[in-house]
Amino acid sequence: MSGAVVRVVIVGGGTAGWLTACILAARHQYRIRAGSLTVTLVESPDIPIIGVGEGTWPSLRTTLEKIGLSEGDFFRECDAAFKQGVKFIGWTTGAKDDIYYHPLVMPQGFLQVNLAPHWLAAPGRLRFCDVACNQTRAWERHLAPKLLTTPEYEGLINYAYHLDAGKFAGFLTRHGTSRLGVSHVHSHVRGVTQSDQGDILAVATDGGEIPGDLFVDCTGAGALLIGQALGVPYRDCSDVLFCDTALAVQVPYPEPEAPIASCTHAAAQSAGWIWDIGLPTRRGVGYVYSSRHTTVQRAEDELAAYVGPGIERLNVRRIALRAGHRQQRWKNNCVAVGMSAGFLEPLEASAIVQIEMSANWIAEQLPACREVMDIVAGRFNDYTLYHWGRIIDFLKLHYVLGRRTDGAFWTDNLQPSTIPDRLRDLLSLWKYQSPWIRDGLERTEETFPAASYQYVLYGMGFRGEVAREELAQTQALANRAMSDNLALTQRLLEQLPSNREWIGAIRAQGPRGS
């Protein structure tokens, strides 16, 4: 076959590089073992891992299982913990009791009945998420989403993970090289050799040239291949999402047996928000803020006030963020994955899931030869551009529903010129019909489902008109779903162990096969 794709070269390690390598190698194991495909990862020996997020989506469970990893080993080696959603603090009014939730489960009976209009028609003291799902009660008690006897990757409640990004990259490295046949080259990339048509022929390293047929750029914000070599422009999104800097710190627990939170905390501040992620051995805390709306000193002071005494003894890193993405993620025979493709603030932990989505797409649609690569690239660019736009919409939703007037950051976010057209149209539509299944959405495989929009909309006090006469047709279904949810919630609260108890028991066990 002329121009057959038989050599895939991934430039850059970290979560993006190694997750992509493992997904590709696992999907094409038969070819790797037969010698008809090679996957090589070139990684600089001294570039640190950024690890801004540490939060994931439930999709990572499927990914880890698909590439052949034990969930128990993952918990033990990556300092992992459960994530069951996000708790937003102070986003709507800034008052002390201003809290809402974005859980990871669908509302009860979601495929049969839309509970949102029924809840809107009969407002009470219960929050929408408490009426519609069982997850928030469990995480407020720091409960695990599964029993010790529950099989790997299964749960009584849907869940994702919090993890140590540095340890995760090392875990994937060992698995990819020892089990999946990924070739690992520790070397600095010094240059790129290109054909007259612009394709990358090889990357030049300290150890010599490494040729390839398809190159995956996982070099982070530097975008060595897609940006520097191929010159694909970066589309800045700071006019919509203002946050451009993060202060990150690792905070020890006051005592070894302190409860482990099973949701990400996102606490609003004067010019952004603070993430707080619980791991078994520490908390990961960081302030994501807009440098246009505050100073470094004030941001440091707000972070210090949140963390409390002792922060002066901790290492606080300042990280530059640039909201935006490459106008093309796949050009010629180079495709960008991870921060080389773009970056958005980690409010909904979209970084790792974008790596998963891109790597899975590449693995499933891996072009057979150069002749069809441009067709595949065009489809990939359409796919990723659409999903990237939907993430921007969803992140902006958290800002435009607020009623805070205590600072320019919050009021500037309400300016119509900063709101994407699609989001503005959906907000107008949802005044008259609640999002449900695919209502108001364009594709069957949406990045954020209608349920996610419901939790944010109604958690932040969005209200719309309700056609009460139409509710009678589904009232019995709604009553049954809400009753079932209360009963299920009670059973789970009685059964589930704490996060610390579950994780402690798993960490005490030996690795799989030992």
Secondary structure by P-SEA (a helix, b strand, c coil): ccccccbbbbccccaaaaaaaaaaaaacaaaaaaccbbbbbbbcccccccccccccccaaaaaaaaacccaaaaaacccbbbbcbbbbccccccccccccccccccccccccccaaaaaaaccccccccccccccaaaaaacccccccccccccccccccccccaaaaaaaaaaaaacccbbbbbbcccccccccccccccccccccccccccbbbbcccccccccccccbbbbbbccccccccbbbbbbbbccccccccccbbbbbbccccbbbbbbcccbbbbbbbbbcccccaaaaaaaaaaaaccccccbbbbbbbbbcccccccccccbbbcccccccccccccaaaaaaaaaaaaaaaaccccccaaaaaaaaaaaaaaaaaaaaaaaaaaacccccccccaaaaaaaccccccaaaaaaaaaacccccccccccccccccccaaaaaaaaaaabbbbbbccccccccaaaaaaaaaaaaaaaaaaaaccccaaaaaaaaaacccccc
